[in-house]
């Protein structure tokens, strides 16, 4: 049974109506349990749980320290290409937007990598638009060979691939996959993606599992908060991560909580997600999945990111540019979205230490790098 079968089992349930049915006794019951099931998770996302954010924060903090210690891993994204064939209405890279298009040459990839690595980072996330005939698998493989000279961990956030192509990525040195479903609302998904390969809801939904099968060490899922009712999308994100963790226990499963930000184009969020909403999602996800990594990007304001560090966050980006070649060329063009936290890696490390946590630049190395060292 795939994850879609589990998702389909909720098809006739009104999630909004169900969350509205919970009361304070349900919340206390969920908080008092040693481990949460899916109903407890939904309870913690419900309106009834809003007055209990302090109690949820205490439990989330304890679970995070127990499973991850007082550490926050640092990484940065690197945009290789912004060519795209999708019509996603919410994305600055969508092909309907008239923006400068660019793809880095391998020489430019090497220069970007050198500049990023100079800050001490060993974990990098590479991104492209959805244009596999331009940013081909062969191009990404060649880029990864350059990146492996500087980084011990390479994750990809690109177009969905089949299992065999993911195996090629793993062989080229990729160990992590980030792929957002954007929204689990299948009807809305079709509207948000009027054309392009990303329109195939099922192919994208199954991509994280294909990554697990292909041998990815780490797989990260999420939705773009604001596209649909945040309680529904947060709930199904958690269910997806939990399903992957149970079926592929050898893979490190994590989630991201990206919130809609201004971008090229005119699409506005259908559902406003307040800071309090965001915190409730973060706390509920941590309590439901104590061993799941949680990433927070520079979409969020620096003050807000600092304040939520101790609530379950395990990974944060720093020194970010969302434009292609943005680390070496400050006039590199239009980014995918506006950044709210522009701090450098060094500034983020200082902020993390100020909160009593340890910034981690590297927490994993591939076996062949140990062999070379030996």
N, C-alpha and C positions, 0 to 999 in steps of 0.2 A: 504493500500500500504506500503510495507516494504522499507528499504533503498536501497535494490538491484534494485528495480524498478526505483528509482531516478538515481542510478548509470548507469543502462542500457540505460537511456534516452540520455546519453552522448556517447554511444558506437560508433556511426558513426561520432563523432566529433573529429577532430585532435586538441587536446589541445595545442600542441606546435605551430601549425600553427595559431591557434586562438590568443594565447598570443602574437605572433609576429605581429599581425595585429593592435594592440593598439598603439596609439600615445600619445603625451604629453597632448593633450586636454582631452582624456579619463581619464588620471591620475588625472588631476585637477578636473574633474567632480566627480570622485570617492572620492577624498579627501574633496570636498566641501559639500558633502551630509551628512545629520544628521545620517543616517544609510545606511549601504551598502547592496546591494543584491549580488547574486552570480556572476553576471557579473562584478560588481565593485571589488569584491574580486579577481577575476581572473586578472583584470586590474592591481591591486596592486602587483600581483605576476609576472607581465610581464616584459620583458626587458625594456619597456618604462618607468617603474616606478623606475628603478635603480638610475637615477640622482635625485630622489625625496626622498631619504632615510631620509634626515634631516627633511623634512616636515612631512613625515610619522612618524618619531620618536616623534616629538612634539605632534601630535595627539594621538599616542599610549600612551604616558606618561600621557597625560591629562585624557584619558579614563580609564586608569588603576587606577590612584589616585581617580577618581570619583567613581569607582565601588569597589575598594579594599583598598583604603587608601595607606599609605606608609608602607605596611606590606609584609613580605615574610615568608611563613610557612616552617618550617624545618621538614624533615622526613628522615628516613634511611631505606634501604632495608635489609631484612634478608633472606638468602638462606637456605631453609630447606632441599632440596634434588637436586642432579644434575643427577639423573637417567633419561634417556630420550629414547623414542622409535621413535623419528622423525629423518629424514635425512636432516634437514635444512642445506643448504650448507654454510650459513653465521654465524652460531652460534657455540660458543665454547663448548656447551653442547651436540651438535648433536651426535647421537649414533655412527656415523662413526669415531669420534675422540677417540683415545685411551688415555683417561685421567682417573685419579683415581675417582671412583664413591663413593658417600657417601650419607647417609640420617641420619639426626639428630634423636637421641632418644628423648623421651619427657623430660628426665632429661637434655639433652644437649640443648633442646629448652628453658627450664627454665633458664639455665645458660646464654645462649646468651641474652635472654630477660632482665635478671637482669643487665648484663653489659651495654647493650644499654640504658636501662632506667636510669642508673646512670648518664648519660649525660643530663637528663632532658627532653628528647624527649617523646612525648605522641602519636605520629603518626608513625606507622610502616607499611611497605609494605613487605609482605612475598612472596617468589618466590620458584617455583619448576620447574623441567623439565617436559616434557609431558610423564609421566609414571603412569597413574591412577591405575594400579594394584600394584604399589609399594608405591607411595605417594597417597594413597587412600583418598577419601573424608572423611572417618572416621578418618584417621590419621591427616588430615588437621583440622578437627573439634576439635580433642583432643589437637592439637597444639594451636589452637585459644583459647581454655579454659585456657591454661597456659598463653598465651600472654595477655588475658584480665585482669590478675592480675597486669599488669604493664602499659598497654597502653589503652587510651580511644578510639583510632581509629585504626582499623586493616583493611588494604586493601590487596587484593590478586592479584598477577600477575602469574597465573598458566595456566594450559590447559583449553580450552573452555569447558563449562559444559552446561547441559540442564537446563531448568527453575527450575525444582524441586530440583536439586542438588544445584543450587544457593540459593534457599530458605533455604536449610539446612545450607549453609554457613552463611546466615544472622542470622538464629536462633542460630548459634554458636558464634556470636559476630562480624562477618565481616560486615563492613558498606561501603567498597569501592572496586571497581573492576577496574583494569587496564588491558587492552587487546589490543595489537597492531595487526592490520591487516597485518603489515609488508610492503605490497604493495597492492594497489587497482587494479593493472594491473593483471587481472585474468589469462591471458596466461603466463605471467612471474611468477606469483605465483605458478603455476603448475610446472614450471621448477625448482624453488627454493626449492620446497618441494617434492622431488622425491618419498618419501614414509613416512608412519606414519599417525596417526590420524589428524595431522595438515594439511594434504593435502586437506582436505575437505574445500574448499574456502567458500562455502555458510554457513556452520555450524559455522565457525569462524566469518564471517561477521555479522551474526545475534546475536552473543553472547552478545555484549554490550546491545542490546535491551532486551534480556532475563534477563540480570542482572537488568535492570530498572524494568521490570515486577516483578521480584522476590523480590524487595524491597530494593535494594542497595541505600544508601544515595548519593553516589558519583560514577560516571562512567567516566573513563579516556580512550581516544582512541589515536591512533597515527600510524605512519609508521616508518620504519627504513630508515632514509634518506641516500640515496646512492644506494639503490637497483634498483631504476628506476629513470626516469627523475624527479627531485625534484619538479618542478612546478606542474606536474600532481598529484604526491602523496600528496603534500601539499594542493592542491585544493580539492581533494576528502576527505582528512582528515577533512578539514574545513566544507565541505558539510555534512559529517557524524555527526560531533559534532553538527552542526546547526540543522540537522534533529532530533537528539536525544533531543536536548534542546526544540524544538518546540513540539515534541510529548510527552515528559515526563518532563514537566516544574517543577515538584516537585523534580527532581533529579539534583544534582549539576554536570554539565557536564564540563569536562576539557580535555585538550590535552597535549601530551608530544612531544618533538622534539628531539628524540635520533638520533645521527649521527653515522655512521659506525665507529667502533674502531677495532684495532688489536685484534685477538682472536685465539684460537686453531683451526687449519685448514688453508687452503690455499686460501679461497675465497677473492677476492678483489672487492671493490665497482665498480659497473658498471657506476656510475655517481658521479663524484667528487662534493662535496658540500662545497664551500668556506665559509669563515666567513661572507663575504658580502651577499652570498646567504642565509645563516642561518639567518642573521639579517633581511633580506627582508621577509623571511617566518614568523618570529616572529612578525614583525610589521604588516604585512598583516592580520595575524590571529587575532591579538588584535583588529584592526580596524573593521574587519568583525564581530567579536564576542566579544563585550565589556565586557560581564559578564562571559566569559569562563575562567576558571583557566588555567594557562600555567606552565608546569613543565620543569625544566632544570636539567639534571643529571650531575654526575661527569664524564661522557664521555668527557665533554668540559674542556678546560684548565682553571685554576683558574683565570688568568688575563682576559680571555674572559668572563667568568661567572660574574666577578665583573663589567665589562664594560657594560653588557647588563641588569643588574638588574633593571634599571629604564625604560626599554623599553616595559614592559608588563608582566614580569615574576611574578608569584604569589607563586610558590613552588620550593624549591631547596633541593636536598639531601645533606647529610653531614655525615662524619664519616663512609664512605662506604667501604664495602668489598663485592666483587662479588663471593667469594668462600663460599662453605657450611661450616658453623661454623667459619667463618672468623673473628668474633669479639672476640671469646674466644681462638681460635687456629690459631696463625699467620702462621703456616705451614700447613694450611688446604687443600692445593691442588690448582688445576687449577681454576681460576675464569672464569666467563662467557665471560668477555671481559676485556681489560686493562682499568684501571682508569687513568684519566688525572688530576683530582683534589683530592688530598689525604688529604685535611684539615679535622681536627676534627670538632665536633659540635661547640665547643667553638671558634675555629678559624673562622668558617663560621659566627657565630653570630657577632664577632668583625668586620668582613669584611662587613656584612650587615649594621651594625650601622654606619660604616665609610662612607657609601653611603647615609646616611640620612634615612634609613629604619629601621623598627622594626622587629627583628626576632620573630616569633611566634612558640612556642613549643606546644601549645594546643589551638584549637579554637572550639572544640566540645566535648561533653560528652554524652554517651547514657543515656536514661532516668533512667534506673535501678541504675546507679551509683549515680544519684542525690537522688534517693529514699533511697539508703543505707546511704548516707551522712546525710540525714534528720533523 
